[in-house]
């Protein structure tokens, strides 16, 4: 029986498309409504996206050093294990499998279905096709599961299949987003822009209701301290929309010249997406009054903006854009996520079969296991709430990973570092401080966004020791038999 191995076939462009494609899902088309409700002004809406972009690019530049040191499958799981202890790596992998990756795949899949319903209404989330106990199963959920199954199957056929979809769909959505920005600039309304940017830096709670004139009602101003909490709450959406940039580190074993190309793709991908996100929000503030951004139906700001830019056809244009965007996004998430479980299995910390490659040199069992779990989240309907609740955990793991650069420089000075973190030690330290501020403010002002994610993560501790104990018992048994 031949030994299957990962095939390094992905070039710099492919890796960059995985970074950008995994980041851009449906968030940029939606979350600006909630951000506006939290900060209440155009200046702070843009500032939230800029702060998030700065943090994302800074983190990506720092991960470049780690990817050069450990250019193998598993990415962040490996970095945490090497810098700290296998337990911390497992807690990340456990959270990643149980919620972070699988619930995100489910959420992106349902987003695809929701916007497909604009073109084919029977696919709506309001169209209940079955009821099983307390669960009402909608057509949108079933379509989400079908998309997850299709993309999982395609990715089991080999890295080339997944690469082709990722590069094609990511280039398509980048071009369509730049097109939206370009047409949006032509549709700019000077009066709307000027009105939105008056008092652009007045930070306040945007009212849920508007008065009869269409202007905002009484604005609830924040105290100085509460203002920081409002910014942190607003960033939950922008961080979710900018997450998954690190997925490219999970597939290091399949990237050509990973010591160079992973770090470079992280920088290029996060930079491109940050520019697109900021420009898109400038377009929103140039064509929509601020109260329309904050009160867009079902938070679908892009649909409202497209109506202004393209007329009645705008809804369908945005629907197609989001379908392309979410399809490509889910492909990247599905492709990359399975490599984490593969590496955990190799370490004896996940299902053994997940640590095998199929005849196409990809972790087929891990892909299907991930797909089944994501499908279960799709049926549950609880993925949206959980994703809000794990922003705290996601940023916490980013902080620990970047702090690992400082630890590894002392602990493993002998390791080859073909790429060193840009701006070290200032930029990595700055990210850690900003990330800590975000997490502390969430604990104070939005505790409901913190404890569920913490509980899920901490549940991994007894599981780790149970798995480790069984692994140790097997080793002792094997040694006894051999002796």
C-alpha positions as CSV (number, residue, x, y, z in Angstrom):
1,X,0.0,0.0,0.0
2,X,1.5,3.3,-1.0
3,X,2.0,6.1,1.5
4,X,-0.2,9.1,0.7
5,X,1.3,12.6,1.2
6,X,0.1,16.2,0.8
7,X,1.0,17.5,-2.7
8,X,2.5,21.0,-2.7
9,X,0.7,22.4,-5.7
10,X,-0.7,25.8,-4.6
11,X,1.1,28.9,-5.8
12,X,1.2,32.4,-4.3
13,X,-1.9,33.5,-6.2
14,X,-3.8,30.4,-5.0
15,X,-2.8,31.0,-1.4
16,X,-3.7,34.7,-1.6
17,X,-7.1,33.7,-3.0
18,X,-7.6,31.3,-0.1
19,X,-6.9,34.2,2.3
20,X,-9.2,36.7,0.6
21,X,-11.8,34.2,-0.4
22,X,-12.2,32.8,3.2
23,X,-12.5,36.3,4.6
24,X,-15.2,37.6,2.2
25,X,-18.5,36.0,2.9
26,X,-21.8,37.8,3.5
27,X,-20.6,40.0,6.4
28,X,-19.6,43.1,4.4
29,X,-23.0,43.2,2.9
30,X,-24.8,43.1,6.3
31,X,-22.9,44.0,9.4
32,X,-22.5,47.7,8.8
33,X,-26.1,48.2,9.9
34,X,-25.3,46.9,13.4
35,X,-22.0,48.8,13.6
36,X,-23.9,52.0,12.7
37,X,-26.4,51.4,15.5
38,X,-23.6,51.0,18.0
39,X,-21.5,54.0,16.9
40,X,-24.1,56.3,15.4
41,X,-21.9,58.2,12.9
42,X,-20.2,57.8,9.6
43,X,-16.7,58.6,10.8
44,X,-16.8,55.9,13.5
45,X,-18.4,53.4,11.1
46,X,-15.3,53.8,8.9
47,X,-13.0,53.9,11.9
48,X,-14.3,50.5,13.1
49,X,-13.5,48.9,9.8
50,X,-10.1,50.6,9.8
51,X,-9.3,49.5,13.3
52,X,-10.3,45.9,12.4
53,X,-8.3,46.0,9.2
54,X,-5.2,47.3,11.0
55,X,-5.5,44.5,13.6
56,X,-6.0,41.9,10.9
57,X,-3.1,43.0,8.8
58,X,-0.9,43.3,11.9
59,X,-1.8,39.7,13.0
60,X,-1.3,38.4,9.5
61,X,2.2,39.9,9.3
62,X,3.0,38.3,12.7
63,X,1.7,34.9,11.6
64,X,4.2,35.1,8.7
65,X,7.0,34.4,11.1
66,X,5.2,31.4,12.6
67,X,4.3,29.9,9.2
68,X,8.0,30.1,8.2
69,X,9.1,28.3,11.4
70,X,6.4,25.6,11.1
71,X,5.5,25.2,7.4
72,X,3.3,22.2,7.8
73,X,-0.4,21.4,8.0
74,X,-2.3,22.6,11.1
75,X,-1.3,26.2,11.2
76,X,-2.5,27.9,14.4
77,X,-3.0,24.6,16.2
78,X,0.7,23.8,15.6
79,X,1.8,27.3,16.7
80,X,0.0,27.2,20.0
81,X,1.2,23.6,20.7
82,X,4.8,24.5,20.0
83,X,4.8,27.9,21.9
84,X,2.9,26.7,25.0
85,X,1.6,23.2,25.6
86,X,-0.3,20.5,23.6
87,X,-3.3,21.3,25.8
88,X,-3.6,24.9,24.5
89,X,-3.3,23.6,20.9
90,X,-6.0,21.1,21.6
91,X,-8.3,23.7,23.1
92,X,-8.0,25.7,19.9
93,X,-8.6,22.7,17.7
94,X,-11.6,21.6,19.9
95,X,-13.1,25.1,19.7
96,X,-12.3,25.2,16.0
97,X,-14.1,22.0,15.2
98,X,-17.0,22.4,17.6
99,X,-18.0,25.9,16.7
100,X,-15.5,28.3,15.0
101,X,-15.1,26.6,11.7
102,X,-18.2,24.3,11.5
103,X,-20.7,27.0,12.7
104,X,-19.2,29.5,10.3
105,X,-19.5,27.0,7.4
106,X,-23.2,26.6,8.4
107,X,-23.8,30.3,8.6
108,X,-22.2,31.0,5.3
109,X,-24.2,28.2,3.7
110,X,-27.5,29.6,5.0
111,X,-26.5,33.1,3.8
112,X,-26.0,31.6,0.3
113,X,-29.5,30.1,0.5
114,X,-31.2,33.3,1.9
115,X,-30.0,35.3,-1.1
116,X,-30.7,32.5,-3.6
117,X,-34.3,33.0,-2.4
118,X,-34.3,36.4,-4.1
119,X,-34.0,34.6,-7.4
120,X,-36.1,31.5,-6.5
121,X,-38.5,32.4,-3.6
122,X,-39.3,28.8,-2.5
123,X,-35.7,28.6,-1.1
124,X,-36.6,31.2,1.5
125,X,-35.8,30.6,5.2
126,X,-39.5,31.3,5.8
127,X,-40.5,28.3,3.8
128,X,-40.7,25.5,6.3
129,X,-40.5,22.1,4.6
130,X,-40.4,19.8,7.7
131,X,-40.9,19.9,11.4
132,X,-39.0,17.4,13.6
133,X,-39.8,17.9,17.3
134,X,-38.8,21.5,18.2
135,X,-36.9,22.0,14.9
136,X,-38.5,23.7,11.9
137,X,-36.4,22.9,8.9
138,X,-36.5,25.5,6.1
139,X,-35.7,25.2,2.5
140,X,-32.7,27.6,3.1
141,X,-31.3,25.1,5.7
142,X,-31.6,22.2,3.3
143,X,-29.9,24.2,0.5
144,X,-27.1,25.1,2.9
145,X,-26.6,21.4,3.6
146,X,-26.6,20.6,-0.1
147,X,-23.9,23.2,-0.7
148,X,-21.8,21.9,2.1
149,X,-22.1,18.4,0.8
150,X,-21.3,19.4,-2.7
151,X,-18.2,21.4,-1.7
152,X,-17.0,18.7,0.6
153,X,-17.3,16.1,-2.2
154,X,-15.4,18.3,-4.6
155,X,-12.6,18.8,-2.1
156,X,-12.3,15.1,-1.5
157,X,-11.4,14.8,-5.2
158,X,-8.1,16.5,-4.6
159,X,-6.5,19.8,-3.9
160,X,-6.6,20.8,-7.6
161,X,-10.4,20.7,-7.6
162,X,-10.7,22.8,-4.5
163,X,-8.1,25.2,-5.8
164,X,-9.9,25.7,-9.1
165,X,-13.1,26.7,-7.3
166,X,-11.4,28.9,-4.8
167,X,-9.3,30.9,-7.3
168,X,-12.2,31.3,-9.8
169,X,-14.8,32.4,-7.3
170,X,-12.5,34.6,-5.3
171,X,-11.4,36.5,-8.4
172,X,-15.1,36.8,-9.5
173,X,-16.1,38.3,-6.1
174,X,-13.2,40.7,-6.0
175,X,-14.0,42.0,-9.4
176,X,-17.7,42.3,-8.6
177,X,-17.0,44.1,-5.3
178,X,-14.6,46.5,-7.1
179,X,-17.4,46.9,-9.7
180,X,-19.9,47.8,-6.9
181,X,-17.5,50.3,-5.5
182,X,-16.9,51.8,-9.0
183,X,-20.6,52.2,-9.8
184,X,-21.3,53.4,-6.2
185,X,-18.8,56.2,-6.7
186,X,-20.7,57.3,-9.9
187,X,-24.0,57.2,-7.9
188,X,-22.6,59.3,-5.0
189,X,-25.1,61.9,-3.7
190,X,-23.4,65.0,-2.4
191,X,-26.2,66.0,-0.2
192,X,-26.3,62.5,1.4
193,X,-22.6,62.4,1.9
194,X,-22.5,65.9,3.5
195,X,-25.3,65.1,5.8
196,X,-23.7,61.8,6.9
197,X,-20.4,63.4,7.6
198,X,-21.7,66.3,9.7
199,X,-20.7,65.4,13.2
200,X,-18.9,62.4,11.8
201,X,-17.0,61.8,15.1
202,X,-19.9,62.2,17.5
203,X,-20.1,58.7,19.1
204,X,-23.6,57.8,20.2
205,X,-26.2,55.1,20.2
206,X,-28.2,55.2,17.1
207,X,-32.0,55.0,17.9
208,X,-33.9,52.0,16.8
209,X,-36.7,54.2,15.5
210,X,-36.6,57.3,13.4
211,X,-38.9,60.3,13.7
212,X,-41.4,61.3,11.2
213,X,-39.0,63.4,9.2
214,X,-36.8,60.4,8.5
215,X,-34.1,61.8,10.7
216,X,-32.8,60.1,13.8
217,X,-34.7,60.6,17.1
218,X,-33.0,61.5,20.3
219,X,-29.5,60.2,20.3
220,X,-28.2,58.6,23.5
221,X,-24.7,59.8,24.0
222,X,-22.1,57.6,25.6
223,X,-20.1,58.4,28.6
224,X,-16.3,58.4,27.9
225,X,-15.8,54.8,29.2
226,X,-19.0,53.4,27.6
227,X,-17.8,54.8,24.3
228,X,-15.0,52.2,24.3
229,X,-17.6,49.5,25.0
230,X,-19.7,50.7,22.1
231,X,-16.6,50.4,19.7
232,X,-15.9,46.9,21.0
233,X,-19.5,45.8,20.5
234,X,-19.4,47.3,17.0
235,X,-16.3,45.4,16.2
236,X,-17.9,42.0,16.8
237,X,-19.4,42.3,13.3
238,X,-16.3,43.6,11.5
239,X,-14.1,41.0,13.2
240,X,-16.4,38.2,12.1
241,X,-16.4,39.6,8.6
242,X,-12.6,39.8,8.6
243,X,-12.0,36.4,10.2
244,X,-10.7,33.2,8.6
245,X,-7.7,34.9,7.1
246,X,-5.5,32.4,8.9
247,X,-7.0,29.4,7.0
248,X,-4.1,29.4,4.6
249,X,-1.8,28.4,7.4
250,X,-3.7,25.2,7.8
251,X,-2.7,24.0,4.3
252,X,1.0,24.8,4.5
253,X,1.8,21.2,3.4
254,X,0.2,21.9,0.0
255,X,1.7,25.3,-0.8
256,X,4.8,25.7,-2.9
257,X,7.7,27.4,-1.1
258,X,5.5,27.8,2.1
259,X,8.2,29.6,4.0
260,X,7.9,32.5,1.6
261,X,4.4,32.2,0.1
262,X,2.3,31.8,3.3
263,X,3.5,35.0,4.9
264,X,3.2,36.9,1.6
265,X,-0.3,35.6,0.9
266,X,-1.4,36.6,4.4
267,X,-0.3,40.2,3.9
268,X,-1.6,40.5,0.3
269,X,-4.9,38.9,1.1
270,X,-5.7,40.8,4.3
271,X,-4.6,44.1,2.6
272,X,-6.8,43.6,-0.4
273,X,-9.9,42.7,1.7
274,X,-9.3,45.6,4.1
275,X,-9.2,48.1,1.2
276,X,-12.4,46.6,-0.3
277,X,-14.2,46.7,3.1
278,X,-13.3,50.4,3.8
279,X,-14.2,51.5,0.2
280,X,-17.5,49.6,0.3
281,X,-18.5,51.5,3.5
282,X,-17.5,54.8,1.9
283,X,-20.0,53.9,-0.8
284,X,-22.7,53.1,1.7
285,X,-22.3,56.5,3.3
286,X,-22.3,58.2,-0.1
287,X,-25.6,56.8,-1.3
288,X,-27.6,56.1,1.8
289,X,-28.6,58.4,4.7
290,X,-27.1,57.1,7.9
291,X,-30.5,56.2,9.4
292,X,-31.2,53.9,6.3
293,X,-27.9,52.2,6.9
294,X,-28.8,51.6,10.6
295,X,-32.4,50.5,9.8
296,X,-31.9,48.5,6.6
297,X,-34.4,45.6,6.3
298,X,-32.9,42.5,7.9
299,X,-29.6,44.6,8.1
300,X,-29.1,44.1,4.3
301,X,-27.3,47.4,3.7
302,X,-25.9,46.3,0.4
303,X,-29.4,45.6,-1.0
304,X,-30.5,49.1,0.0
305,X,-27.4,50.6,-1.6
306,X,-27.8,48.6,-4.7
307,X,-31.3,49.9,-5.2
308,X,-29.9,53.4,-5.3
309,X,-27.0,52.5,-7.6
310,X,-28.7,50.1,-10.0
311,X,-32.4,50.7,-9.5
312,X,-34.8,47.7,-9.2
313,X,-32.2,45.3,-10.7
314,X,-30.0,46.1,-7.6
315,X,-31.6,43.4,-5.5
316,X,-30.8,40.7,-8.0
317,X,-27.3,42.0,-8.6
318,X,-26.4,41.9,-4.9
319,X,-28.1,38.5,-4.5
320,X,-25.9,37.0,-7.3
321,X,-22.8,38.8,-5.8
322,X,-23.5,37.3,-2.3
323,X,-24.1,33.8,-3.8
324,X,-20.8,33.9,-5.5
325,X,-19.1,35.4,-2.4
326,X,-20.5,32.8,0.0
327,X,-20.0,29.8,-2.3
328,X,-16.3,30.7,-2.7
329,X,-16.0,31.5,1.0
330,X,-17.4,28.2,2.1
331,X,-15.1,26.3,-0.3
332,X,-12.1,28.0,1.4
333,X,-13.4,27.2,4.9
334,X,-14.1,23.5,4.0
335,X,-10.8,23.0,2.2
336,X,-8.6,24.4,4.9
337,X,-10.5,23.3,8.1
338,X,-10.0,19.6,7.6
339,X,-6.2,20.0,7.7
340,X,-6.4,21.0,11.3
341,X,-8.3,17.8,12.3
342,X,-5.8,15.8,10.2
343,X,-2.8,17.2,12.2
344,X,-4.6,16.8,15.6
345,X,-5.3,13.1,14.6
346,X,-1.6,12.6,13.8
347,X,-0.9,13.8,17.4
348,X,-3.4,11.4,18.8
349,X,-5.9,14.1,19.8
350,X,-8.7,13.5,17.3
351,X,-10.4,10.5,15.6
352,X,-7.6,8.3,14.2
353,X,-9.1,8.0,10.8
354,X,-9.1,11.8,10.4
355,X,-5.3,11.5,10.2
356,X,-5.3,9.6,7.0
357,X,-5.2,10.8,3.4
358,X,-7.4,9.3,0.7
359,X,-6.2,8.3,-2.8
360,X,-6.4,11.9,-3.9
361,X,-3.9,12.9,-1.1
362,X,-6.5,14.9,0.9
363,X,-8.0,14.1,4.3
364,X,-11.3,12.7,3.0
365,X,-12.6,11.4,6.4
366,X,-11.8,14.7,8.1
367,X,-13.6,16.6,5.3
368,X,-16.8,14.5,5.6
369,X,-16.7,14.6,9.4
370,X,-16.5,18.4,9.3
371,X,-19.3,18.5,6.7
372,X,-21.6,16.4,8.9
373,X,-21.0,18.7,11.9
374,X,-21.5,21.8,9.8
375,X,-24.8,20.3,8.4
376,X,-26.0,19.7,12.0
377,X,-25.3,23.4,12.8
378,X,-27.3,24.3,9.7
379,X,-30.3,22.4,11.0
380,X,-30.0,23.8,14.5
381,X,-30.4,27.4,13.4
382,X,-28.2,28.5,16.4
383,X,-25.0,29.2,14.4
384,X,-25.6,33.0,14.2
385,X,-25.8,33.5,18.0
386,X,-22.8,31.3,18.6
387,X,-20.7,33.1,16.1
388,X,-21.4,36.4,17.9
389,X,-20.5,34.7,21.2
390,X,-17.1,33.3,20.0
391,X,-15.6,36.6,18.8
392,X,-14.1,36.8,22.3
393,X,-12.5,33.4,22.0
394,X,-11.3,33.9,18.5
395,X,-9.5,37.1,19.4
396,X,-8.2,35.5,22.6
397,X,-6.5,32.7,20.6
398,X,-5.1,35.3,18.2
399,X,-3.6,37.1,21.1
400,X,-2.0,33.9,22.5
401,X,-0.7,32.9,19.1
402,X,1.0,36.3,18.5
403,X,2.4,36.3,22.1
404,X,3.9,32.9,21.1
405,X,6.3,34.8,18.8
406,X,7.9,36.4,21.8
407,X,8.0,33.0,23.7
408,X,9.4,31.1,20.7
409,X,12.2,33.7,20.2
410,X,13.4,32.9,23.7
411,X,12.5,29.2,23.8
412,X,13.5,28.2,20.3
413,X,16.1,30.7,19.1
414,X,17.8,28.1,16.9
415,X,14.7,27.6,14.6
416,X,15.1,28.9,11.1
417,X,13.1,32.1,10.6
418,X,13.1,32.8,6.8
419,X,10.5,35.6,7.5
420,X,10.4,37.7,10.7
421,X,7.3,39.5,12.0
422,X,7.2,42.9,10.5
423,X,7.5,45.7,13.1
424,X,8.6,43.3,15.8
425,X,8.3,43.9,18.8
426,X,6.1,47.0,18.4
427,X,3.3,45.8,16.0
428,X,2.8,42.4,17.6
429,X,2.7,44.0,21.1
430,X,0.3,46.6,19.8
431,X,-2.0,43.9,18.5
432,X,-1.9,42.1,21.8
433,X,-2.8,45.3,23.7
434,X,-5.7,46.1,21.2
435,X,-6.9,42.6,21.4
436,X,-6.9,42.6,25.2
437,X,-8.7,45.9,25.2
438,X,-11.4,44.4,22.9
439,X,-11.8,41.3,25.1
440,X,-11.9,43.2,28.4
441,X,-14.5,45.7,27.0
442,X,-16.7,42.8,25.8
443,X,-16.5,41.2,29.3
444,X,-17.6,44.5,30.9
445,X,-20.2,45.7,28.3
446,X,-21.3,42.5,26.5
447,X,-20.8,39.6,28.8
448,X,-23.3,37.5,26.8
449,X,-20.7,37.6,24.0
450,X,-18.0,36.1,26.2
451,X,-19.1,33.3,28.6
452,X,-20.7,30.9,26.0
453,X,-17.5,30.8,24.0
454,X,-15.4,30.4,27.1
455,X,-17.6,27.5,28.3
456,X,-17.3,25.7,25.0
457,X,-13.5,26.2,25.0
458,X,-13.1,25.0,28.6
459,X,-15.2,21.9,28.0
460,X,-12.2,20.8,26.0
461,X,-10.0,20.5,29.1
462,X,-11.5,17.3,30.5
463,X,-11.8,15.9,26.9
464,X,-8.0,16.5,26.4
465,X,-7.0,14.7,29.6
466,X,-9.4,11.8,28.8
467,X,-7.9,11.4,25.3
468,X,-4.3,11.8,26.7
469,X,-5.0,9.2,29.4
470,X,-6.3,6.7,26.8
471,X,-3.4,7.4,24.6
472,X,-0.9,6.8,27.4
473,X,-2.7,3.5,28.4
474,X,-2.4,2.3,24.8
475,X,1.3,3.1,24.7
476,X,1.8,1.2,28.0
477,X,-0.2,-1.8,26.6
478,X,1.7,-1.8,23.4
479,X,5.1,-1.7,25.2
480,X,4.1,-4.5,27.5
481,X,3.1,-6.7,24.5
482,X,6.3,-6.0,22.6
483,X,8.4,-6.8,25.6
